[in-house]
């Protein structure tokens, strides 16, 4: 695999944008 493979940071990005996605639902409605 390449050193700068997107998969190296994928888990972090996944949790980050999922958190950003559900944040409005948890804090809003």
HTML snippet that shows the backbone in 3Dmol.js (N, CA, C, O; Angstrom):
<script src="https://3Dmol.org/build/3Dmol-min.js"></script>
<div id="view" style="width:600px;height:400px;position:relative"></div>
<script>
const pdb = `
ATOM      1  N   UNK A   1       0.845  -1.202   0.000  1.00  0.00           N
ATOM      2  CA  UNK A   1       0.000   0.000   0.000  1.00  0.00           C
ATOM      3  C   UNK A   1       0.881   1.254   0.000  1.00  0.00           C
ATOM      4  O   UNK A   1       2.002   1.243   0.509  1.00  0.00           O
ATOM      5  N   UNK A   2       0.360   2.309  -0.570  1.00  0.00           N
ATOM      6  CA  UNK A   2       1.107   3.553  -0.617  1.00  0.00           C
ATOM      7  C   UNK A   2       1.107   4.234   0.760  1.00  0.00           C
ATOM      8  O   UNK A   2       0.126   4.137   1.497  1.00  0.00           O
ATOM      9  N   UNK A   3       2.200   4.921   1.107  1.00  0.00           N
ATOM     10  CA  UNK A   3       2.328   5.596   2.410  1.00  0.00           C
ATOM     11  C   UNK A   3       1.207   6.603   2.651  1.00  0.00           C
ATOM     12  O   UNK A   3       0.727   6.758   3.774  1.00  0.00           O
ATOM     13  N   UNK A   4       0.799   7.278   1.590  1.00  0.00           N
ATOM     14  CA  UNK A   4      -0.230   8.305   1.720  1.00  0.00           C
ATOM     15  C   UNK A   4      -1.595   7.773   1.312  1.00  0.00           C
ATOM     16  O   UNK A   4      -2.445   8.517   0.823  1.00  0.00           O
ATOM     17  N   UNK A   5      -1.791   6.477   1.519  1.00  0.00           N
ATOM     18  CA  UNK A   5      -3.053   5.855   1.138  1.00  0.00           C
ATOM     19  C   UNK A   5      -4.214   6.446   1.926  1.00  0.00           C
ATOM     20  O   UNK A   5      -4.126   6.580   3.147  1.00  0.00           O
ATOM     21  N   UNK A   6      -5.297   6.801   1.247  1.00  0.00           N
ATOM     22  CA  UNK A   6      -6.487   7.363   1.905  1.00  0.00           C
ATOM     23  C   UNK A   6      -7.035   6.443   2.978  1.00  0.00           C
ATOM     24  O   UNK A   6      -7.674   6.897   3.927  1.00  0.00           O
ATOM     25  N   UNK A   7      -6.787   5.156   2.831  1.00  0.00           N
ATOM     26  CA  UNK A   7      -7.317   4.176   3.780  1.00  0.00           C
ATOM     27  C   UNK A   7      -6.673   4.328   5.151  1.00  0.00           C
ATOM     28  O   UNK A   7      -7.214   3.860   6.153  1.00  0.00           O
ATOM     29  N   UNK A   8      -5.497   4.993   5.192  1.00  0.00           N
ATOM     30  CA  UNK A   8      -4.814   5.189   6.479  1.00  0.00           C
ATOM     31  C   UNK A   8      -5.601   6.137   7.373  1.00  0.00           C
ATOM     32  O   UNK A   8      -5.556   6.029   8.598  1.00  0.00           O
ATOM     33  N   UNK A   9      -6.330   7.076   6.746  1.00  0.00           N
ATOM     34  CA  UNK A   9      -7.077   8.065   7.528  1.00  0.00           C
ATOM     35  C   UNK A   9      -8.569   7.880   7.349  1.00  0.00           C
ATOM     36  O   UNK A   9      -9.358   8.664   7.875  1.00  0.00           O
ATOM     37  N   UNK A  10      -8.967   6.853   6.614  1.00  0.00           N
ATOM     38  CA  UNK A  10     -10.382   6.626   6.321  1.00  0.00           C
ATOM     39  C   UNK A  10     -11.228   6.472   7.578  1.00  0.00           C
ATOM     40  O   UNK A  10     -12.273   7.113   7.690  1.00  0.00           O
ATOM     41  N   UNK A  11     -10.797   5.623   8.547  1.00  0.00           N
ATOM     42  CA  UNK A  11     -11.605   5.426   9.759  1.00  0.00           C
ATOM     43  C   UNK A  11     -11.876   6.751  10.468  1.00  0.00           C
ATOM     44  O   UNK A  11     -12.992   7.010  10.918  1.00  0.00           O
ATOM     45  N   UNK A  12     -10.830   7.592  10.562  1.00  0.00           N
ATOM     46  CA  UNK A  12     -10.973   8.880  11.240  1.00  0.00           C
ATOM     47  C   UNK A  12     -11.958   9.772  10.491  1.00  0.00           C
ATOM     48  O   UNK A  12     -12.855  10.366  11.090  1.00  0.00           O
ATOM     49  N   UNK A  13     -11.779   9.857   9.178  1.00  0.00           N
ATOM     50  CA  UNK A  13     -12.671  10.679   8.368  1.00  0.00           C
ATOM     51  C   UNK A  13     -14.096  10.163   8.428  1.00  0.00           C
ATOM     52  O   UNK A  13     -15.045  10.946   8.457  1.00  0.00           O
ATOM     53  N   UNK A  14     -14.247   8.840   8.447  1.00  0.00           N
ATOM     54  CA  UNK A  14     -15.570   8.222   8.489  1.00  0.00           C
ATOM     55  C   UNK A  14     -16.313   8.655   9.747  1.00  0.00           C
ATOM     56  O   UNK A  14     -17.449   9.124   9.683  1.00  0.00           O
ATOM     57  N   UNK A  15     -15.648   8.491  10.898  1.00  0.00           N
ATOM     58  CA  UNK A  15     -16.282   8.875  12.164  1.00  0.00           C
ATOM     59  C   UNK A  15     -16.538  10.375  12.194  1.00  0.00           C
ATOM     60  O   UNK A  15     -17.546  10.827  12.736  1.00  0.00           O
ATOM     61  N   UNK A  16     -15.616  11.152  11.607  1.00  0.00           N
ATOM     62  CA  UNK A  16     -15.735  12.609  11.634  1.00  0.00           C
ATOM     63  C   UNK A  16     -16.958  13.075  10.863  1.00  0.00           C
ATOM     64  O   UNK A  16     -17.747  13.858  11.391  1.00  0.00           O
ATOM     65  N   UNK A  17     -17.139  12.617   9.630  1.00  0.00           N
ATOM     66  CA  UNK A  17     -18.259  13.127   8.839  1.00  0.00           C
ATOM     67  C   UNK A  17     -19.577  12.493   9.249  1.00  0.00           C
ATOM     68  O   UNK A  17     -20.641  13.075   9.043  1.00  0.00           O
ATOM     69  N   UNK A  18     -19.508  11.289   9.834  1.00  0.00           N
ATOM     70  CA  UNK A  18     -20.737  10.704  10.384  1.00  0.00           C
ATOM     71  C   UNK A  18     -21.172  11.521  11.604  1.00  0.00           C
ATOM     72  O   UNK A  18     -22.358  11.800  11.780  1.00  0.00           O
ATOM     73  N   UNK A  19     -20.219  11.896  12.429  1.00  0.00           N
ATOM     74  CA  UNK A  19     -20.512  12.723  13.595  1.00  0.00           C
ATOM     75  C   UNK A  19     -21.082  14.068  13.180  1.00  0.00           C
ATOM     76  O   UNK A  19     -22.024  14.570  13.793  1.00  0.00           O
ATOM     77  N   UNK A  20     -20.502  14.650  12.129  1.00  0.00           N
ATOM     78  CA  UNK A  20     -20.987  15.934  11.634  1.00  0.00           C
ATOM     79  C   UNK A  20     -22.379  15.785  11.041  1.00  0.00           C
ATOM     80  O   UNK A  20     -23.178  16.722  11.057  1.00  0.00           O
ATOM     81  N   UNK A  21     -22.661  14.594  10.515  1.00  0.00           N
ATOM     82  CA  UNK A  21     -23.957  14.348   9.883  1.00  0.00           C
ATOM     83  C   UNK A  21     -25.061  14.197  10.917  1.00  0.00           C
ATOM     84  O   UNK A  21     -26.166  14.708  10.733  1.00  0.00           O
ATOM     85  N   UNK A  22     -24.760  13.491  12.012  1.00  0.00           N
ATOM     86  CA  UNK A  22     -25.802  13.217  13.011  1.00  0.00           C
ATOM     87  C   UNK A  22     -25.872  14.298  14.085  1.00  0.00           C
ATOM     88  O   UNK A  22     -26.844  14.352  14.839  1.00  0.00           O
ATOM     89  N   UNK A  23     -24.859  15.157  14.167  1.00  0.00           N
ATOM     90  CA  UNK A  23     -24.834  16.209  15.185  1.00  0.00           C
ATOM     91  C   UNK A  23     -26.086  17.090  15.136  1.00  0.00           C
ATOM     92  O   UNK A  23     -26.677  17.346  16.185  1.00  0.00           O
ATOM     93  N   UNK A  24     -26.514  17.564  13.961  1.00  0.00           N
ATOM     94  CA  UNK A  24     -27.720  18.400  13.883  1.00  0.00           C
ATOM     95  C   UNK A  24     -28.955  17.677  14.406  1.00  0.00           C
ATOM     96  O   UNK A  24     -29.839  18.302  14.993  1.00  0.00           O
ATOM     97  N   UNK A  25     -29.023  16.371  14.198  1.00  0.00           N
ATOM     98  CA  UNK A  25     -30.188  15.598  14.646  1.00  0.00           C
ATOM     99  C   UNK A  25     -30.165  15.409  16.162  1.00  0.00           C
ATOM    100  O   UNK A  25     -31.208  15.416  16.815  1.00  0.00           O
ATOM    101  N   UNK A  26     -28.955  15.241  16.715  1.00  0.00           N
ATOM    102  CA  UNK A  26     -28.836  15.021  18.158  1.00  0.00           C
ATOM    103  C   UNK A  26     -29.041  16.326  18.930  1.00  0.00           C
ATOM    104  O   UNK A  26     -29.644  16.331  20.004  1.00  0.00           O
ATOM    105  N   UNK A  27     -28.539  17.423  18.380  1.00  0.00           N
ATOM    106  CA  UNK A  27     -28.602  18.694  19.092  1.00  0.00           C
ATOM    107  C   UNK A  27     -29.762  19.584  18.643  1.00  0.00           C
ATOM    108  O   UNK A  27     -30.186  20.482  19.370  1.00  0.00           O
ATOM    109  N   UNK A  28     -30.267  19.323  17.435  1.00  0.00           N
ATOM    110  CA  UNK A  28     -31.316  20.186  16.887  1.00  0.00           C
ATOM    111  C   UNK A  28     -32.706  19.753  17.284  1.00  0.00           C
ATOM    112  O   UNK A  28     -33.257  20.236  18.273  1.00  0.00           O
ATOM    113  N   UNK A  29     -33.280  18.831  16.505  1.00  0.00           N
ATOM    114  CA  UNK A  29     -34.643  18.374  16.753  1.00  0.00           C
ATOM    115  C   UNK A  29     -34.717  17.642  18.089  1.00  0.00           C
ATOM    116  O   UNK A  29     -35.788  17.178  18.480  1.00  0.00           O
TER     117      UNK A  29
END
`;
const viewer = $3Dmol.createViewer("view");
viewer.addModel(pdb, "pdb");
viewer.setStyle({}, {cartoon: {color: "spectrum"}});
viewer.zoomTo();
viewer.render();
</script>
